[in-house]
Amino acid sequence: MPDFDTADVRRYYDRNTDGFVAHGEGGAAGALHRAVWGPGVDDAAGAVHYVEDRLAARLRETRAGEREAHVVDLGCGVGGSLCHLAARLPVRGTGLTLSPVQVRHAERRIREAGLSERVRCVEADYCEPPPDLPPADLAYAIESLVHGPDPARFFAACARIVRPGGLLAICDDFLRPADSPAAGRTVARFRRGWHLNTLLHPCELRALAERAGFEHLSTEDLTPHLRLGRPRDRVAALFVALCGWLPLDRTRFGHLVGGTALQTCLAKGWMGYDLALFRRTAPAEAPAAPGHGTDNPPGGPSA
């Protein structure tokens, strides 16, 4: 059983989305994920949309001269990523999110961007996609796989969503080899604070994808391009340290506990931030039995 069910994750985002949009690093642009200061990025706007711009470049390469592509955002937040892509490419976009609060934010953002005819956001579980969802030429999950109840179910759903020859991109936090008690405790705080169920090693991700009928194309470690220890991160860490005697990871401040733990994991090399790209090839195998989609292999940090 996952530590956090669908209702838990929905409540987490219903409770925190307004704050993420108002105060998050990319909230004004509708990006609830981290900024990546990769090669060629010289401003905050470019950093916030670095991952989307990489996906747009790949889609241009693979879809040049073909029909309008369909893009699916698996955990779309408030629709900022889809709006960014649709403003730059002739695509149709569908976003899936558990949170009705995020749907309302996304609908307003899509309408204000003048993209209502090409982009939509619906309340749905990406493990149980809507039956009327058209096949995707590109599906992507940015910082959303970690919330899923079972990675095998996630990939089984992706195999139904992505057309043969289509692309699947996953950008998220992944475990690195670590067996110290401190690593285990810190990863556990990250999981509890951010309501995470699925933390994988990169090799597990590739094995699950291949089992579901996806060919691994590339994995890029984006960790060196994150800006850790910003002033706001240091303030959050100080708050967590001073109030550590409180059960903060079970309150509205849980995201601060989780974020502080993540900063430690990234800085110490216990976790990395990767962008993995796959191509849909063969039909998927039958989904793994419950419990086979483990998210903490032997020897890895236990939560």
Contacts in CASP RR format, 6 or more apart in sequence:
PFRMAT RR
TARGET T0000
AUTHOR 0000-0000-0000
METHOD contacts of the structure
MODEL  1
MPDFDTADVRRYYDRNTDGFVAHGEGGAAGALHRAVWGPGVDDAAGAVHY
VEDRLAARLRETRAGEREAHVVDLGCGVGGSLCHLAARLPVRGTGLTLSP
VQVRHAERRIREAGLSERVRCVEADYCEPPPDLPPADLAYAIESLVHGPD
PARFFAACARIVRPGGLLAICDDFLRPADSPAAGRTVARFRRGWHLNTLL
HPCELRALAERAGFEHLSTEDLTPHLRLGRPRDRVAALFVALCGWLPLDR
TRFGHLVGGTALQTCLAKGWMGYDLALFRRTAPAEAPAAPGHGTDNPPGG
PSA
2 148 0 8 1.000
2 149 0 8 1.000
2 150 0 8 1.000
2 197 0 8 1.000
3 191 0 8 1.000
3 192 0 8 1.000
3 195 0 8 1.000
3 196 0 8 1.000
3 197 0 8 1.000
3 303 0 8 1.000
4 12 0 8 1.000
4 147 0 8 1.000
4 195 0 8 1.000
4 196 0 8 1.000
4 197 0 8 1.000
5 149 0 8 1.000
6 98 0 8 1.000
6 125 0 8 1.000
6 149 0 8 1.000
8 195 0 8 1.000
9 98 0 8 1.000
9 147 0 8 1.000
9 148 0 8 1.000
9 195 0 8 1.000
10 98 0 8 1.000
10 99 0 8 1.000
10 100 0 8 1.000
12 194 0 8 1.000
12 195 0 8 1.000
12 255 0 8 1.000
13 77 0 8 1.000
13 97 0 8 1.000
13 98 0 8 1.000
13 99 0 8 1.000
13 101 0 8 1.000
13 102 0 8 1.000
14 99 0 8 1.000
14 100 0 8 1.000
14 101 0 8 1.000
15 252 0 8 1.000
16 252 0 8 1.000
16 255 0 8 1.000
17 32 0 8 1.000
17 77 0 8 1.000
17 78 0 8 1.000
17 99 0 8 1.000
17 101 0 8 1.000
17 102 0 8 1.000
17 105 0 8 1.000
18 101 0 8 1.000
20 27 0 8 1.000
20 32 0 8 1.000
21 27 0 8 1.000
21 28 0 8 1.000
21 30 0 8 1.000
21 32 0 8 1.000
21 78 0 8 1.000
21 105 0 8 1.000
24 32 0 8 1.000
25 31 0 8 1.000
25 34 0 8 1.000
25 35 0 8 1.000
25 44 0 8 1.000
25 48 0 8 1.000
26 32 0 8 1.000
26 35 0 8 1.000
26 44 0 8 1.000
26 48 0 8 1.000
27 78 0 8 1.000
29 45 0 8 1.000
29 48 0 8 1.000
29 49 0 8 1.000
29 80 0 8 1.000
29 84 0 8 1.000
30 77 0 8 1.000
30 78 0 8 1.000
30 79 0 8 1.000
30 80 0 8 1.000
30 81 0 8 1.000
30 83 0 8 1.000
30 105 0 8 1.000
30 109 0 8 1.000
31 48 0 8 1.000
31 49 0 8 1.000
31 80 0 8 1.000
31 81 0 8 1.000
31 84 0 8 1.000
32 77 0 8 1.000
32 78 0 8 1.000
32 143 0 8 1.000
33 51 0 8 1.000
33 81 0 8 1.000
33 142 0 8 1.000
33 143 0 8 1.000
33 171 0 8 1.000
34 143 0 8 1.000
34 226 0 8 1.000
34 273 0 8 1.000
35 44 0 8 1.000
35 46 0 8 1.000
35 47 0 8 1.000
35 48 0 8 1.000
35 50 0 8 1.000
35 226 0 8 1.000
35 227 0 8 1.000
36 47 0 8 1.000
36 50 0 8 1.000
36 51 0 8 1.000
36 222 0 8 1.000
36 225 0 8 1.000
36 226 0 8 1.000
36 273 0 8 1.000
37 47 0 8 1.000
37 50 0 8 1.000
37 225 0 8 1.000
37 226 0 8 1.000
37 227 0 8 1.000
38 47 0 8 1.000
38 50 0 8 1.000
38 222 0 8 1.000
38 225 0 8 1.000
41 47 0 8 1.000
41 50 0 8 1.000
41 225 0 8 1.000
46 53 0 8 1.000
49 81 0 8 1.000
49 84 0 8 1.000
50 222 0 8 1.000
50 225 0 8 1.000
51 142 0 8 1.000
51 171 0 8 1.000
51 222 0 8 1.000
51 275 0 8 1.000
52 81 0 8 1.000
52 84 0 8 1.000
52 85 0 8 1.000
54 275 0 8 1.000
55 85 0 8 1.000
55 138 0 8 1.000
55 140 0 8 1.000
55 169 0 8 1.000
56 85 0 8 1.000
56 88 0 8 1.000
56 89 0 8 1.000
58 138 0 8 1.000
58 167 0 8 1.000
58 169 0 8 1.000
58 277 0 8 1.000
59 69 0 8 1.000
59 71 0 8 1.000
59 85 0 8 1.000
59 89 0 8 1.000
59 91 0 8 1.000
59 137 0 8 1.000
59 138 0 8 1.000
59 167 0 8 1.000
60 89 0 8 1.000
62 137 0 8 1.000
62 166 0 8 1.000
62 167 0 8 1.000
63 69 0 8 1.000
63 137 0 8 1.000
68 90 0 8 1.000
68 91 0 8 1.000
68 92 0 8 1.000
69 89 0 8 1.000
69 90 0 8 1.000
69 91 0 8 1.000
69 92 0 8 1.000
69 137 0 8 1.000
69 138 0 8 1.000
70 91 0 8 1.000
70 92 0 8 1.000
70 93 0 8 1.000
70 94 0 8 1.000
70 134 0 8 1.000
70 135 0 8 1.000
70 136 0 8 1.000
70 137 0 8 1.000
70 138 0 8 1.000
71 82 0 8 1.000
71 85 0 8 1.000
71 86 0 8 1.000
71 91 0 8 1.000
71 92 0 8 1.000
71 93 0 8 1.000
71 94 0 8 1.000
71 136 0 8 1.000
71 137 0 8 1.000
71 138 0 8 1.000
71 139 0 8 1.000
71 140 0 8 1.000
72 93 0 8 1.000
72 94 0 8 1.000
72 95 0 8 1.000
72 96 0 8 1.000
72 129 0 8 1.000
72 133 0 8 1.000
72 136 0 8 1.000
72 138 0 8 1.000
72 139 0 8 1.000
72 140 0 8 1.000
72 161 0 8 1.000
73 79 0 8 1.000
73 81 0 8 1.000
73 82 0 8 1.000
73 93 0 8 1.000
73 94 0 8 1.000
73 95 0 8 1.000
73 96 0 8 1.000
73 139 0 8 1.000
73 140 0 8 1.000
73 141 0 8 1.000
73 142 0 8 1.000
74 95 0 8 1.000
74 96 0 8 1.000
74 126 0 8 1.000
74 139 0 8 1.000
74 140 0 8 1.000
74 141 0 8 1.000
74 144 0 8 1.000
74 145 0 8 1.000
74 154 0 8 1.000
74 158 0 8 1.000
74 161 0 8 1.000
75 95 0 8 1.000
75 96 0 8 1.000
75 97 0 8 1.000
75 98 0 8 1.000
75 126 0 8 1.000
75 141 0 8 1.000
75 142 0 8 1.000
75 144 0 8 1.000
76 82 0 8 1.000
76 95 0 8 1.000
76 96 0 8 1.000
76 97 0 8 1.000
76 102 0 8 1.000
76 106 0 8 1.000
76 121 0 8 1.000
77 97 0 8 1.000
77 99 0 8 1.000
77 102 0 8 1.000
77 105 0 8 1.000
77 106 0 8 1.000
77 121 0 8 1.000
78 102 0 8 1.000
78 105 0 8 1.000
78 106 0 8 1.000
78 109 0 8 1.000
79 95 0 8 1.000
79 102 0 8 1.000
79 105 0 8 1.000
79 106 0 8 1.000
79 109 0 8 1.000
79 110 0 8 1.000
79 119 0 8 1.000
79 121 0 8 1.000
80 106 0 8 1.000
80 109 0 8 1.000
81 140 0 8 1.000
81 142 0 8 1.000
82 93 0 8 1.000
82 94 0 8 1.000
82 95 0 8 1.000
82 106 0 8 1.000
82 110 0 8 1.000
82 119 0 8 1.000
82 121 0 8 1.000
83 109 0 8 1.000
83 110 0 8 1.000
83 113 0 8 1.000
83 115 0 8 1.000
83 119 0 8 1.000
85 91 0 8 1.000
85 93 0 8 1.000
86 92 0 8 1.000
86 93 0 8 1.000
86 113 0 8 1.000
86 115 0 8 1.000
86 118 0 8 1.000
86 119 0 8 1.000
87 113 0 8 1.000
87 115 0 8 1.000
91 118 0 8 1.000
92 118 0 8 1.000
92 119 0 8 1.000
92 134 0 8 1.000
93 118 0 8 1.000
93 119 0 8 1.000
93 120 0 8 1.000
94 119 0 8 1.000
94 120 0 8 1.000
94 121 0 8 1.000
94 122 0 8 1.000
94 133 0 8 1.000
94 134 0 8 1.000
94 136 0 8 1.000
95 106 0 8 1.000
95 119 0 8 1.000
95 120 0 8 1.000
95 121 0 8 1.000
95 122 0 8 1.000
96 121 0 8 1.000
96 122 0 8 1.000
96 124 0 8 1.000
96 125 0 8 1.000
96 126 0 8 1.000
96 129 0 8 1.000
96 130 0 8 1.000
97 103 0 8 1.000
97 106 0 8 1.000
97 121 0 8 1.000
97 122 0 8 1.000
97 123 0 8 1.000
97 124 0 8 1.000
98 123 0 8 1.000
98 124 0 8 1.000
98 125 0 8 1.000
99 123 0 8 1.000
100 123 0 8 1.000
102 121 0 8 1.000
103 121 0 8 1.000
103 122 0 8 1.000
103 123 0 8 1.000
106 121 0 8 1.000
107 121 0 8 1.000
110 116 0 8 1.000
110 119 0 8 1.000
110 120 0 8 1.000
110 121 0 8 1.000
113 119 0 8 1.000
122 130 0 8 1.000
124 130 0 8 1.000
126 141 0 8 1.000
126 144 0 8 1.000
126 148 0 8 1.000
126 154 0 8 1.000
126 157 0 8 1.000
127 148 0 8 1.000
127 149 0 8 1.000
127 150 0 8 1.000
127 153 0 8 1.000
127 154 0 8 1.000
127 156 0 8 1.000
127 157 0 8 1.000
128 157 0 8 1.000
129 157 0 8 1.000
129 160 0 8 1.000
129 161 0 8 1.000
133 161 0 8 1.000
135 161 0 8 1.000
135 162 0 8 1.000
135 163 0 8 1.000
136 161 0 8 1.000
136 162 0 8 1.000
136 163 0 8 1.000
136 166 0 8 1.000
137 162 0 8 1.000
137 163 0 8 1.000
137 166 0 8 1.000
137 167 0 8 1.000
138 162 0 8 1.000
138 166 0 8 1.000
138 167 0 8 1.000
138 168 0 8 1.000
138 169 0 8 1.000
139 158 0 8 1.000
139 161 0 8 1.000
139 162 0 8 1.000
139 167 0 8 1.000
139 168 0 8 1.000
139 169 0 8 1.000
140 168 0 8 1.000
140 169 0 8 1.000
140 170 0 8 1.000
140 171 0 8 1.000
141 154 0 8 1.000
141 169 0 8 1.000
141 170 0 8 1.000
141 171 0 8 1.000
141 172 0 8 1.000
142 171 0 8 1.000
142 172 0 8 1.000
143 171 0 8 1.000
143 172 0 8 1.000
143 173 0 8 1.000
144 172 0 8 1.000
145 151 0 8 1.000
145 154 0 8 1.000
145 170 0 8 1.000
145 172 0 8 1.000
145 198 0 8 1.000
145 200 0 8 1.000
146 172 0 8 1.000
146 173 0 8 1.000
146 194 0 8 1.000
146 196 0 8 1.000
146 197 0 8 1.000
146 198 0 8 1.000
146 199 0 8 1.000
147 195 0 8 1.000
147 196 0 8 1.000
147 197 0 8 1.000
147 198 0 8 1.000
148 154 0 8 1.000
148 197 0 8 1.000
148 198 0 8 1.000
149 197 0 8 1.000
149 198 0 8 1.000
150 197 0 8 1.000
150 198 0 8 1.000
150 290 0 8 1.000
150 291 0 8 1.000
150 293 0 8 1.000
151 198 0 8 1.000
151 200 0 8 1.000
151 204 0 8 1.000
151 205 0 8 1.000
151 208 0 8 1.000
151 293 0 8 1.000
151 295 0 8 1.000
152 208 0 8 1.000
152 211 0 8 1.000
152 212 0 8 1.000
152 287 0 8 1.000
152 288 0 8 1.000
152 292 0 8 1.000
152 293 0 8 1.000
153 287 0 8 1.000
154 198 0 8 1.000
155 208 0 8 1.000
155 209 0 8 1.000
155 211 0 8 1.000
155 212 0 8 1.000
155 214 0 8 1.000
155 284 0 8 1.000
156 212 0 8 1.000
156 284 0 8 1.000
156 287 0 8 1.000
158 168 0 8 1.000
158 212 0 8 1.000
158 214 0 8 1.000
158 280 0 8 1.000
159 212 0 8 1.000
159 213 0 8 1.000
159 214 0 8 1.000
159 280 0 8 1.000
159 283 0 8 1.000
159 284 0 8 1.000
160 284 0 8 1.000
162 168 0 8 1.000
162 214 0 8 1.000
162 280 0 8 1.000
163 280 0 8 1.000
164 280 0 8 1.000
164 281 0 8 1.000
165 279 0 8 1.000
165 280 0 8 1.000
165 281 0 8 1.000
166 279 0 8 1.000
166 280 0 8 1.000
167 217 0 8 1.000
167 277 0 8 1.000
167 278 0 8 1.000
167 279 0 8 1.000
167 280 0 8 1.000
168 209 0 8 1.000
168 214 0 8 1.000
168 277 0 8 1.000
168 278 0 8 1.000
168 279 0 8 1.000
168 280 0 8 1.000
169 275 0 8 1.000
169 276 0 8 1.000
169 277 0 8 1.000
169 278 0 8 1.000
170 205 0 8 1.000
170 274 0 8 1.000
170 275 0 8 1.000
170 276 0 8 1.000
170 278 0 8 1.000
171 222 0 8 1.000
171 273 0 8 1.000
171 274 0 8 1.000
171 275 0 8 1.000
171 276 0 8 1.000
172 273 0 8 1.000
172 274 0 8 1.000
173 199 0 8 1.000
173 262 0 8 1.000
173 265 0 8 1.000
173 266 0 8 1.000
173 271 0 8 1.000
173 272 0 8 1.000
173 273 0 8 1.000
174 199 0 8 1.000
174 200 0 8 1.000
174 201 0 8 1.000
174 202 0 8 1.000
174 205 0 8 1.000
174 271 0 8 1.000
174 272 0 8 1.000
174 273 0 8 1.000
174 274 0 8 1.000
175 187 0 8 1.000
175 199 0 8 1.000
175 200 0 8 1.000
175 201 0 8 1.000
175 270 0 8 1.000
175 271 0 8 1.000
175 272 0 8 1.000
175 296 0 8 1.000
175 300 0 8 1.000
175 301 0 8 1.000
176 201 0 8 1.000
176 269 0 8 1.000
176 270 0 8 1.000
176 271 0 8 1.000
176 272 0 8 1.000
177 201 0 8 1.000
177 299 0 8 1.000
177 300 0 8 1.000
178 184 0 8 1.000
178 268 0 8 1.000
178 269 0 8 1.000
178 270 0 8 1.000
178 300 0 8 1.000
178 301 0 8 1.000
179 299 0 8 1.000
179 300 0 8 1.000
179 301 0 8 1.000
183 265 0 8 1.000
183 268 0 8 1.000
183 270 0 8 1.000
183 301 0 8 1.000
184 270 0 8 1.000
184 301 0 8 1.000
184 302 0 8 1.000
184 303 0 8 1.000
186 261 0 8 1.000
186 264 0 8 1.000
186 265 0 8 1.000
186 268 0 8 1.000
186 270 0 8 1.000
186 301 0 8 1.000
187 199 0 8 1.000
187 261 0 8 1.000
187 265 0 8 1.000
187 270 0 8 1.000
187 271 0 8 1.000
187 301 0 8 1.000
187 302 0 8 1.000
187 303 0 8 1.000
188 301 0 8 1.000
188 302 0 8 1.000
188 303 0 8 1.000
189 249 0 8 1.000
189 257 0 8 1.000
189 258 0 8 1.000
189 260 0 8 1.000
189 261 0 8 1.000
190 196 0 8 1.000
190 258 0 8 1.000
190 259 0 8 1.000
190 261 0 8 1.000
190 262 0 8 1.000
190 265 0 8 1.000
190 271 0 8 1.000
191 197 0 8 1.000
191 199 0 8 1.000
191 303 0 8 1.000
192 249 0 8 1.000
192 250 0 8 1.000
192 254 0 8 1.000
192 257 0 8 1.000
192 258 0 8 1.000
192 303 0 8 1.000
193 249 0 8 1.000
193 254 0 8 1.000
193 255 0 8 1.000
193 257 0 8 1.000
193 258 0 8 1.000
193 259 0 8 1.000
193 261 0 8 1.000
194 254 0 8 1.000
194 255 0 8 1.000
194 258 0 8 1.000
194 259 0 8 1.000
194 262 0 8 1.000
197 295 0 8 1.000
198 295 0 8 1.000
199 271 0 8 1.000
199 295 0 8 1.000
199 296 0 8 1.000
199 303 0 8 1.000
200 208 0 8 1.000
200 295 0 8 1.000
201 297 0 8 1.000
201 300 0 8 1.000
202 219 0 8 1.000
202 274 0 8 1.000
202 276 0 8 1.000
204 294 0 8 1.000
204 295 0 8 1.000
204 297 0 8 1.000
205 276 0 8 1.000
206 216 0 8 1.000
206 219 0 8 1.000
206 276 0 8 1.000
208 293 0 8 1.000
209 216 0 8 1.000
209 276 0 8 1.000
209 278 0 8 1.000
210 216 0 8 1.000
211 284 0 8 1.000
211 285 0 8 1.000
211 288 0 8 1.000
212 284 0 8 1.000
212 285 0 8 1.000
213 280 0 8 1.000
213 281 0 8 1.000
213 282 0 8 1.000
213 283 0 8 1.000
213 284 0 8 1.000
213 285 0 8 1.000
214 278 0 8 1.000
214 279 0 8 1.000
214 280 0 8 1.000
214 281 0 8 1.000
215 278 0 8 1.000
215 279 0 8 1.000
215 280 0 8 1.000
215 281 0 8 1.000
216 276 0 8 1.000
216 277 0 8 1.000
216 278 0 8 1.000
217 277 0 8 1.000
217 278 0 8 1.000
217 279 0 8 1.000
218 276 0 8 1.000
218 277 0 8 1.000
219 274 0 8 1.000
219 275 0 8 1.000
219 276 0 8 1.000
219 277 0 8 1.000
220 274 0 8 1.000
220 275 0 8 1.000
220 276 0 8 1.000
221 272 0 8 1.000
221 273 0 8 1.000
221 274 0 8 1.000
222 273 0 8 1.000
222 274 0 8 1.000
222 275 0 8 1.000
223 266 0 8 1.000
223 269 0 8 1.000
223 272 0 8 1.000
223 273 0 8 1.000
223 274 0 8 1.000
226 266 0 8 1.000
226 273 0 8 1.000
228 263 0 8 1.000
228 266 0 8 1.000
228 267 0 8 1.000
229 263 0 8 1.000
229 267 0 8 1.000
233 259 0 8 1.000
233 260 0 8 1.000
233 263 0 8 1.000
236 256 0 8 1.000
236 259 0 8 1.000
236 260 0 8 1.000
237 260 0 8 1.000
237 263 0 8 1.000
239 253 0 8 1.000
239 256 0 8 1.000
240 248 0 8 1.000
240 253 0 8 1.000
240 256 0 8 1.000
240 257 0 8 1.000
240 260 0 8 1.000
243 253 0 8 1.000
248 254 0 8 1.000
248 256 0 8 1.000
248 257 0 8 1.000
249 257 0 8 1.000
249 258 0 8 1.000
262 271 0 8 1.000
264 270 0 8 1.000
265 271 0 8 1.000
265 272 0 8 1.000
266 272 0 8 1.000
266 273 0 8 1.000
270 301 0 8 1.000
296 302 0 8 1.000
296 303 0 8 1.000
END
